[in-house]
Amino acid sequence: MSPSHFLLLLLFWSLQAQDVLLSSLKAKSLAKQYWEHRNRVEQVLGNYKYYVYNNEHIKKVTDDVMTAHRVEHEAQAEVWIHRAALHGVRHTLDPAQAEIFFVPVYVGFVHQKYKNEASSVIRTALKNITQSSWFQRYNGRDHIFSNGGLNPTQAKVMGFPAISQAFPYSFRGTFEINPSWIGGLGGDNNNLDRLIAIPYVVHAELFDQVRNNTKVQRGDISIFFAANERMNAIQWSGCNRSKALGLLDLDKSLIMVGKSGHYHPGGTNRQKSKSDKNVQENYLGKNHRYLIIEHSLFAEQMHAADRCLFMCGDTPTSRRLFDSIIADCIPLIVGTRVYGECVEPCHKGWGWRISGPEHPHLPFYDIYIDYSLFPVVNESLFYINAEVAVA
């Protein structure tokens, strides 16, 4: 079994994930499709067992941390995968039976709790593992982490390099196929083969609630996009989300681009006045000072849209792609960065790594999801004339 497929099994075939999936598949045809996918993936993965580290040092960076902090934002990914691993049918408590070893290290939460001592806490936990016979037999080549990733500066501050240095041959689950975003050496091309693209965590329960809301009708919105502008992105890689505002005059479009947590002129083509308080509350919610749109309203608008824009930010990836899939909204992928390519207006810059088409930033692209089914919008044309580009 390829270690790069290990996270797929955790995410989809764990008992916990299976219960959630089956409870949402009410139609028999969908349930049948689920089992067909499951059998296909099982044939590829084969039989194996995995072990999840859970000694006192690991508990200090998981259990103890979680009692003090909520699970929020991108940091949810590792927690979710860890919990799925603990409930997986192939999880073994005997390391002697394991072919793969999962190492949970909640880097983001460890930094929140231990501040300047975070790196020391992480190193202590990892040292205990590297001294084990299970690590030393293959020098960690059968070990895997799932840390998500942060920009290079934050990654260094939060202790990511400690993992890269202690486990140079292990696999890493990350949003970006970019070693520098997980504390690695960006110049080491071999690192890309040990990076596994994982999806962002989506608030699926919000979309489930919307599906039962008769007031939300598909087609009420033609194209939807709500995201922060990411000012550094233009300099880093030439990515400019504000170009989405070029769709404001498109019939029934709903486009919202925020800057530093504040509302940027947008809205539907019928109601796009920044000063209209009712519009702000209808499309942003009453507590919109720090959110471009409230989560529940975001789910409603996305579910009501025929198409949803997916644009790069500081990096090629964004949670918007997975939001679209869960919301049954056709994602319009602007540009080819997420496929590992870099075509104008994309350019190399700080923190930016062109992974190449053989290493796309797409979870499960080689075994489960056919991303070629999603329409791709010419990014260069989109920046010049967005309406023409999406026509």
SEPA-485588 format. One line per 10 residues: for each residue x, y, z of N, C-alpha, C. Coordinates in steps of 0.05 Angstrom, whole numbers, m for minus. Layout:
N
X,Y,Z,X,Y,Z,X,Y,Z ~ ...
This chain:
391
17,m24,0,0,0,0,17,25,0 ~ 10,45,m16,25,70,m17,19,87,8 ~ 40,96,22,35,113,46,20,139,39 ~ 23,147,14,9,172,6,m21,169,5 ~ m31,144,5,m60,140,6,m71,135,34 ~ m53,135,53,m61,128,81,m83,147,91 ~ m79,174,87,m98,193,97,m126,190,84 ~ m126,180,60,m152,176,47,m169,156,63 ~ m156,134,71,m170,114,86,m180,126,113 ~ m164,142,126,m172,154,151,m196,172,147
m195,188,126,m216,208,122,m242,196,114 ~ m241,174,99,m266,164,87,m276,138,100 ~ m257,121,109,m265,94,117,m265,90,147 ~ m259,110,163,m260,107,192,m289,102,200 ~ m294,89,222,m321,84,231,m337,110,235 ~ m323,130,246,m336,155,252,m344,169,226 ~ m326,170,207,m332,183,181,m354,167,166 ~ m353,140,168,m372,124,155,m400,129,165 ~ m403,132,191,m429,137,203,m440,164,193 ~ m423,184,192,m431,211,183,m440,210,154
m424,196,137,m430,194,109,m457,180,104 ~ m460,157,117,m484,141,112,m509,154,122 ~ m507,169,143,m530,183,154,m540,205,135 ~ m521,215,119,m528,237,101,m537,227,73 ~ m532,201,68,m539,189,42,m566,176,44 ~ m586,192,41,m614,182,44,m623,166,20 ~ m614,175,m4,m623,161,m28,m607,135,m32 ~ m621,114,m40,m608,88,m43,m587,90,m65 ~ m591,106,m86,m572,108,m108,m546,119,m98 ~ m547,139,m79,m523,151,m68,m509,131,m50
m524,116,m35,m512,96,m17,m497,75,m34 ~ m509,67,m56,m496,47,m74,m470,59,m85 ~ m471,84,m93,m447,97,m104,m425,98,m83 ~ m433,104,m58,m413,104,m36,m399,78,m34 ~ m414,56,m33,m401,30,m30,m385,22,m54 ~ m393,31,m78,m377,25,m102,m350,39,m100 ~ m350,65,m91,m325,80,m87,m308,66,m65 ~ m321,58,m44,m307,45,m22,m292,20,m31 ~ m306,3,m46,m295,m22,m55,m271,m17,m74 ~ m274,4,m91,m253,10,m110,m228,19,m96
m231,36,m76,m208,46,m61,m196,24,m44 ~ m212,7,m33,m202,m15,m16,m184,m33,m33 ~ m191,m37,m58,m175,m54,m75,m148,m42,m81 ~ m147,m16,m82,m121,m2,m87,m104,m2,m62 ~ m117,3,m39,m102,5,m14,m92,m22,m3 ~ m108,m42,m6,m101,m68,4,m104,m70,34 ~ m95,m92,46,m97,m96,75,m73,m86,90 ~ m76,m73,112,m54,m64,129,m66,m55,156 ~ m49,m51,175,m56,m40,201,m38,m16,207 ~ m49,2,223,m33,26,230,m34,30,260
m14,43,270,m12,49,299,m11,79,303 ~ m26,89,323,m26,117,330,m11,122,356 ~ 10,138,355,25,143,379,7,157,400 ~ 10,148,425,m8,159,446,6,158,473 ~ 33,162,474,47,161,499,43,188,514 ~ 55,190,538,51,213,554,61,239,541 ~ 81,237,525,92,261,512,73,270,490 ~ 61,251,475,42,258,454,17,270,467 ~ 8,259,489,m16,269,502,m12,298,511 ~ 12,306,516,17,333,525,12,353,502
15,343,477,10,361,454,m16,355,441 ~ m32,337,453,m59,332,441,m80,336,463 ~ m83,317,481,m104,319,501,m103,344,518 ~ m79,350,529,m76,373,547,m82,399,532 ~ m73,400,507,m77,425,492,m106,429,485 ~ m120,407,478,m148,410,470,m167,417,493 ~ m158,413,518,m175,421,540,m176,451,544 ~ m156,464,532,m153,493,537,m161,510,512 ~ m163,498,489,m168,513,465,m189,500,447 ~ m205,516,434,m225,506,415,m211,498,389
m223,480,374,m213,473,348,m224,492,327 ~ m206,508,315,m216,528,296,m198,528,271 ~ m209,539,250,m195,545,225,m180,521,215 ~ m157,526,201,m142,505,188,m131,484,207 ~ m128,492,233,m117,473,252,m135,449,257 ~ m160,451,248,m179,430,252,m171,404,237 ~ m157,407,215,m151,384,198,m137,362,213 ~ m115,369,227,m100,348,241,m117,335,263 ~ m132,351,277,m149,340,298,m170,321,287 ~ m182,329,265,m202,312,252,m190,285,243
m167,287,230,m154,262,220,m145,245,243 ~ m135,257,265,m127,242,288,m150,227,300 ~ m173,240,303,m196,228,315,m207,205,297 ~ m206,210,270,m214,189,252,m196,165,254 ~ m170,170,258,m150,148,260,m156,131,285 ~ m163,144,306,m168,129,331,m193,111,329 ~ m211,118,310,m235,102,307,m234,83,282 ~ m211,83,268,m209,67,244,m210,37,249 ~ m221,22,231,m224,m7,235,m197,m21,232 ~ m177,m7,221,m150,m19,218,m130,m9,238
m140,6,257,m124,17,279,m116,m6,298 ~ m91,m9,304,m82,m30,322,m67,m17,346 ~ m71,m29,369,m57,m19,393,m30,m32,397 ~ m24,m50,379,2,m65,380,20,m55,358 ~ 40,m40,363,58,m29,342,72,m51,326 ~ 74,m75,338,88,m97,323,71,m106,299 ~ 45,m100,300,27,m108,278,24,m87,257 ~ 35,m63,262,30,m40,245,50,m38,222 ~ 40,m29,199,56,m23,176,60,7,173 ~ 42,23,185,44,52,183,40,63,211
54,85,217,52,97,244,44,127,241 ~ 22,134,254,12,161,253,20,176,278 ~ 32,200,273,42,216,296,26,242,298 ~ 8,245,318,m7,269,321,8,290,337 ~ 12,313,324,26,335,338,11,361,331 ~ m5,371,350,m22,394,344,m5,420,346 ~ 10,425,325,30,447,326,17,474,333 ~ m5,480,319,m18,506,323,m27,510,352 ~ m40,490,363,m50,492,390,m28,491,411 ~ m7,476,405,16,475,424,28,503,426
30,517,403,41,544,404,23,563,420 ~ m3,560,417,m22,577,432,m19,573,462 ~ m15,548,470,m14,543,499,14,548,511 ~ 35,539,497,62,540,509,79,563,499 ~ 69,579,480,83,603,470,111,597,463 ~ 130,610,475,159,608,468,170,580,475 ~ 156,564,491,166,538,498,154,516,479 ~ 139,525,459,125,506,442,145,487,428 ~ 166,498,416,186,482,402,199,461,420 ~ 204,469,445,216,451,464,197,428,470
172,434,474,151,414,480,149,394,456 ~ 149,405,432,147,388,408,171,370,406 ~ 195,382,409,220,366,407,221,343,427 ~ 211,348,451,211,327,472,193,304,463 ~ 170,311,453,151,290,444,163,274,421 ~ 176,288,402,187,274,379,212,258,386 ~ 228,267,405,252,253,413,244,225,424 ~ 223,224,439,214,199,451,207,179,429 ~ 196,189,406,188,172,384,213,163,368 ~ 231,182,362,255,175,346,273,155,360
270,152,386,286,133,401,274,105,402 ~ 249,103,392,235,77,393,246,59,370 ~ 244,33,375,253,14,355,235,15,330 ~ 210,23,333,192,24,310,200,46,291 ~ 210,67,301,220,89,284,247,81,272 ~ 264,70,287,291,65,278,294,43,257 ~ 274,25,256,277,3,237,277,12,208 ~ 262,34,202,262,45,175,269,75,175 ~ 280,84,197,287,113,200,263,131,195 ~ 239,122,203,215,138,201,202,139,174
210,123,156,198,123,129,170,113,128 ~ 161,99,149,134,90,151,117,106,171 ~ 127,130,177,113,148,196,100,171,180 ~ 78,181,191,63,202,176,52,222,196 ~ 53,247,188,42,270,203,20,283,186 ~ 4,299,199,m15,316,184,m18,343,198 ~ m2,362,188,m1,388,202,m13,411,188 ~ m24,407,164,m36,429,149,m16,447,136 ~ m5,466,151,16,484,141,10,513,145 ~ 31,529,147,29,558,151,51,571,134
49,597,131,70,610,114,97,607,128 ~ 119,608,112,145,601,122,153,615,149 ~ 147,640,152,154,655,176,139,643,200 ~ 113,639,198,97,628,219,105,599,225 ~ 111,584,204,119,557,207,144,554,225 ~ 163,572,221,188,571,237,182,578,266 ~ 165,598,270,159,607,298,143,586,313 ~ 126,571,299,108,552,312,120,524,315 ~ 144,520,307,157,495,312,156,474,290 ~ 147,481,266,147,462,244,174,451,237
196,467,237,222,456,231,231,433,249 ~ 221,433,274,229,411,292,220,384,281 ~ 196,384,269,186,359,257,202,352,232 ~ 207,371,215,222,366,190,250,356,196 ~ 263,367,216,290,358,223,291,331,235 ~ 271,325,253,271,299,267,261,276,249 ~ 244,283,229,231,262,212,236,269,183 ~ 260,271,173,266,279,146,255,260,124 ~ 250,235,131,241,216,112,212,208,115 ~ 198,221,133,170,214,139,152,229,120
126,220,118,106,232,101,92,254,117 ~ 83,275,103,69,297,116,43,303,101 ~ 22,305,116,m4,314,104,m5,344,106 ~ m9,358,84,m8,387,84,m26,398,62 ~ m35,423,66,m52,436,46,m37,443,21 ~ m11,450,24,5,459,2,28,439,m3 ~ 32,432,m28,55,416,m35,79,435,m36 ~ 87,443,m13,108,464,m10,123,460,16 ~ 147,449,15,161,442,40,165,466,59 ~ 169,490,48,174,513,66,151,520,83
126,511,76,103,517,92,99,498,115 ~ 116,478,116,115,460,139,143,458,152 ~ 159,479,148,185,480,161,207,464,148 ~ 202,456,123,223,441,109,241,458,93 ~ 259,446,78,277,460,61,265,462,33 ~ 259,486,25,245,490,m1,261,481,m25 ~ 288,479,m22,304,471,m45,307,441,m49 ~ 296,425,m31,298,396,m32,275,385,m49 ~ 280,379,m74,259,370,m92,247,343,m82 ~ 264,327,m69,254,301,m60,232,303,m39
231,325,m26,210,329,m5,182,327,m17 ~ 178,335,m42,152,335,m54,140,307,m55 ~ 156,287,m58,145,260,m59,135,250,m32 ~ 142,265,m11,134,257,16,112,275,26 ~ 101,292,10,80,310,18,53,300,6 ~ 33,299,23,6,289,15,m14,312,18 ~ m27,319,m4,m47,340,m3,m72,331,13 ~ m80,346,33,m103,340,48,m124,362,45 ~ m150,356,48,m170,377,45,m173,394,70 ~ m183,418,66,m190,435,88,m215,424,102
m219,431,127,m243,422,141,m266,440,133 ~ m289,427,126,m313,442,118,m334,438,139 ~ m349,459,145,m371,457,164,m395,444,151 ~ m394,418,147,m414,404,131,m442,406,144 ~ m443,408,171,m469,409,184,m485,433,176 ~ m471,455,169,m485,480,161,m499,475,134 ~ m485,461,116,m497,455,90,m520,435,92 ~ m518,417,111,m540,398,115,m565,413,124 ~ m561,433,141,m584,449,151,m596,464,128 ~ m580,475,110,m590,491,88,m606,474,69
m598,449,65,m613,431,47,m642,427,56 ~ m646,430,82,m673,426,92,m688,453,94 ~ m676,474,85,m688,501,86,m702,507,60 ~ m728,507,60,m744,511,36,m742,539,25 ~ m732,558,41,m729,586,32,m705,589,14 ~ m686,571,15,m662,573,m1,m666,556,m27 ~ m667,570,m50,m673,557,m75,m648,558,m93 ~ m642,535,m105,m620,533,m124,m625,551,m148 ~ m606,567,m156,m609,585,m179,m616,614,m171 ~ m620,619,m145,m625,646,m136,m601,664,m141
m577,651,m142,m552,665,m147,m538,651,m170 ~ m528,667,m189,m515,656,m212,m486,648,m206 ~ m471,666,m195,m443,661,m187,m438,673,m159 ~ m426,657,m142,m422,666,m114,m392,666,m108 ~ m383,686,m93,m356,687,m82,m355,705,m58 ~ m344,695,m36,m340,711,m12,m314,703,1 ~ m295,721,1,m269,715,12,m254,741,18 ~ m233,739,35,m216,762,40,m196,766,17 ~ m187,790,14,m171,797,m10,m143,784,m9 ~ m131,782,15,m104,772,17,m84,790,3
m79,813,15,m62,834,3,m35,824,m5 ~ m22,806,11,5,797,5,6,779,m20 ~ m17,768,m27,m18,749,m49,m9,761,m75 ~ m16,786,m80,m8,799,m105,22,799,m108 ~ 36,807,m86,65,809,m87,77,781,m87 ~ 66,763,m72,78,736,m70,76,720,m95 ~ 52,721,m108,49,703,m131,32,714,m153 ~ 24,740,m151,7,752,m171,m22,745,m170 ~ m31,734,m147,m59,726,m144,m75,750,m133 ~ m97,757,m147,m112,781,m140,m142,775,m139
m151,770,m114,m180,762,m111,m199,786,m117 ~ m189,810,m115,m207,833,m120,m217,834,m148 ~ m204,819,m166,m213,818,m194,m240,805,m196 ~ m248,790,m175,m275,778,m176,m297,799,m176 ~ m291,823,m167,m310,844,m167,m319,852,m195 ~ m304,843,m215,m312,847,m243,m337,833,m251 ~ m347,816,m233,m372,801,m238,m396,813,m226 ~ m393,837,m213,m415,849,m198,m440,855,m216 ~ m435,862,m241,m457,869,m258,m469,845,m273 ~ m459,821,m267,m470,797,m279,m497,791,m265
m516,783,m281,m543,778,m270,m543,758,m247 ~ m555,767,m225,m558,750,m201,m532,741,m188 ~ m510,756,m193,m485,749,m181,m484,759,m152 ~ m469,746,m135,m464,755,m107,m434,752,m102 ~ m421,775,m102,m391,776,m99,m384,793,m76 ~ m369,782,m57,m360,797,m33,m330,792,m29 ~ m315,814,m29,m286,812,m24,m279,830,m1 ~ m267,818,20,m260,834,43,m231,841,44 ~ m225,863,58,m198,871,62,m193,875,92 ~ m175,860,104,m169,862,132,m193,858,150
m212,841,141,m235,835,157,m258,855,153 ~ m255,874,134,m276,893,130,m289,889,102 ~ m314,897,100,m330,893,76,m319,910,53 ~ m317,899,30,m309,913,5,m335,916,m11 ~ m338,938,m26,m363,941,m41,m369,916,m58 ~ m393,906,m54,m401,882,m68,m431,877,m64 ~ m439,853,m64,m467,846,m61,m479,837,m87 ~ m505,835,m90,m516,827,m115,m518,851,m134 ~ m523,846,m159,m525,868,m178,m549,886,m172 ~ m568,875,m155,m591,891,m148,m587,907,m122
m569,896,m105,m565,908,m79,m535,908,m73 ~ m521,928,m80,m492,928,m76,m482,954,m64 ~ m500,967,m50,m492,992,m36,m479,986,m10 ~ m455,996,m6,m440,991,18,m453,1004,42 ~ m468,1026,37,m480,1041,59,m508,1030,67 ~ m518,1012,51,m545,1001,57,m543,981,80 ~ m552,989,104,m550,972,127,m565,945,124 ~ m588,946,111,m603,921,107,m588,901,90 ~ m574,911,69,m558,894,52,m535,881,68 ~ m523,898,85,m501,887,101,m510,865,119
m533,869,132,m543,848,150,m553,824,135 ~ m565,828,111,m575,805,96,m553,787,85 ~ m531,800,77,m510,784,64,m486,780,81 ~ m482,796,102,m459,793,119,m467,783,147 ~ m491,789,155,m499,783,182,m494,807,200 ~ m506,807,223,m504,830,241,m476,832,254 ~ m463,809,257,m436,809,269,m415,807,248 ~ m414,827,229,m396,824,206,m371,841,209 ~ m364,850,233,m341,867,236,m315,852,228 ~ m313,826,236,m289,811,231,m293,788,211
m319,783,203,m325,763,183,m335,776,158 ~ m327,767,135,m338,778,111,m367,769,108 ~ m374,745,119,m401,736,119,m404,715,141 ~ m426,715,155,m430,695,176,m432,667,164 ~ m423,647,180,m421,620,170,m448,610,159 ~ m469,614,174,m495,604,165,m505,617,139 ~ m500,643,137,m508,657,112,m490,648,89 ~ m465,644,95,m446,634,74,m457,608,62 ~ m465,590,79,m475,564,70,m500,567,53 ~ m518,585,62,m543,590,47,m537,601,20
m520,621,18,m514,634,m8,m500,615,m27 ~ m482,599,m16,m467,580,m33,m485,559,m43 ~ m504,549,m26,m522,528,m34,m542,539,m55 ~ m548,564,m54,m567,576,m73,m554,583,m100 ~ m528,581,m101,m513,589,m125,m510,566,m145 ~ m511,573,m171,m505,553,m191,m476,547,m193 ~ m460,569,m191,m430,566,m194,m417,582,m172 ~ m394,571,m162,m379,584,m141,m350,588,m150 ~ m340,612,m147,m312,617,m155,m293,604,m135 ~ m271,593,m146,m249,584,m130,m224,599,m139
m213,617,m122,m190,632,m129,m168,628,m108 ~ m143,629,m117,m120,626,m99,m119,650,m80 ~ m105,646,m58,m100,668,m39,m71,671,m35 ~ m61,669,m10,m33,670,m5,m19,646,m18 ~ m35,625,m22,m24,600,m33,m43,591,m55 ~ m37,569,m69,m54,560,m91,m81,549,m80 ~ m82,540,m55,m106,527,m45,m124,546,m29 ~ m148,536,m25,m168,551,m9,m190,531,m1 ~ m202,536,22,m224,520,31,m248,522,13 ~ m249,543,m3,m272,548,m20,m278,525,m40
m257,511,m48,m261,489,m67,m277,467,m53 ~ m271,461,m28,m285,439,m14,m312,448,m4 ~ m314,474,2,m341,485,8,m360,481,m15 ~ m350,487,m39,m366,484,m64,m375,456,m68 ~ m357,437,m64,m364,409,m69,m386,400,m49 ~ m383,407,m24,m402,399,m4,m429,413,m8 ~ m428,438,m19,m453,453,m23,m466,447,m49 ~ m455,428,m65,m467,421,m91,m467,444,m110 ~ m447,461,m107,m444,485,m124,m420,479,m143 ~ m424,483,m169,m403,477,m188,m379,497,m184
m356,487,m177,m333,505,m173,m321,514,m199 ~ m318,540,m202,m304,552,m225,m275,557,m216 ~ m256,542,m224,m229,544,m216,m214,564,m233 ~ m207,587,m220,m193,609,m235,m163,603,m235 ~ m153,598,m259,m124,592,m262,m118,562,m257 ~ m92,556,m260,m83,528,m258,m63,524,m236 ~ m61,543,m217,m42,541,m195,m47,516,m178 ~ m72,510,m173,m79,488,m156,m71,461,m169 ~ m67,462,m195,m58,438,m209,m27,436,m210 ~ m14,454,m195,15,454,m194,29,470,m215
14,484,m232,25,500,m253,27,529,m245 ~ 41,545,m261,44,574,m257,45,588,m283 ~ 21,598,m292,18,612,m318,10,640,m312 ~ 20,659,m327,14,688,m322,m16,692,m318 ~ m23,709,m298,m6,727,m283,9,715,m259 ~ 9,689,m256,24,676,m234,53,681,m238 ~ 67,685,m216,97,688,m217,109,678,m191 ~ 134,671,m192,147,662,m168,152,685,m149 ~ 151,679,m123,156,700,m103,161,688,m76 ~ 160,704,m55,166,694,m28,146,673,m20
156,651,m9,138,630,1,124,614,m20 ~ 130,619,m45,115,607,m67,131,585,m80 ~ 120,562,m83,134,540,m94,118,528,m117 ~ 129,527,m141,115,515,m164,121,485,m163 ~ 101,470,m155,105,441,m150,105,425,m176 ~ 92,435,m197,91,421,m222,66,403,m224 ~ 57,396,m248,32,381,m251,34,353,m240 ~ 58,342,m235,61,316,m223,56,317,m193 ~ 55,341,m182,50,344,m153,29,366,m149 ~ 4,361,m158,m17,381,m154,m25,384,m125
m37,407,m118,m47,412,m91,m75,402,m88 ~ m81,378,m97,m108,367,m98,m110,341,m83 ~ m124,340,m61,m127,315,m46,m141,293,m62 ~ m129,269,m61,m141,245,m73,m145,246,m103 ~ m130,264,m116,m133,267,m145,m127,241,m161 ~ m110,225,m149,m101,201,m164,m116,176,m157 ~ m137,178,m140,m151,154,m131,m181,158,m127 ~ m190,182,m121,m218,185,m113,m233,207,m128 ~ m221,231,m131,m235,253,m143,m223,260,m170 ~ m240,262,m190,m232,270,m217,m236,301,m220
m215,316,m215,m217,345,m215,m219,356,m244 ~ m214,339,m264,m216,349,m291,m245,355,m299 ~ m264,346,m282,m292,351,m288,m300,380,m281 ~ m284,393,m265,m290,421,m257,m280,441,m279 ~ m296,460,m286,m287,480,m306,m265,498,m296 ~ m246,503,m313,m223,521,m307,m226,546,m322 ~ m224,569,m308,m226,596,m320,m198,607,m326 ~ m194,618,m349,m169,630,m357,m163,654,m338 ~ m143,652,m322,m138,672,m301,m130,699,m314 ~ m114,698,m335,m105,722,m348,m129,738,m359
m147,724,m373,m170,736,m384,m189,746,m362 ~ m191,730,m340,m208,737,m318,m200,764,m306 ~ m174,769,m304,m165,795,m293,m170,818,m311 ~ m173,812,m337,m179,834,m356,m209,838,m359 ~ m224,816,m362,m253,818,m365,m266,793,m353 ~ m273,795,m328,m283,772,m313,m309,760,m325 ~ m327,777,m335,m352,767,m346,m347,750,m371 ~ m329,759,m388,m323,743,m412,m310,717,m405 ~ m293,718,m384,m277,694,m376,m295,671,m366 ~ m317,679,m353,m335,658,m341,m359,652,m358
m361,665,m381,m384,661,m399,m384,632,m410
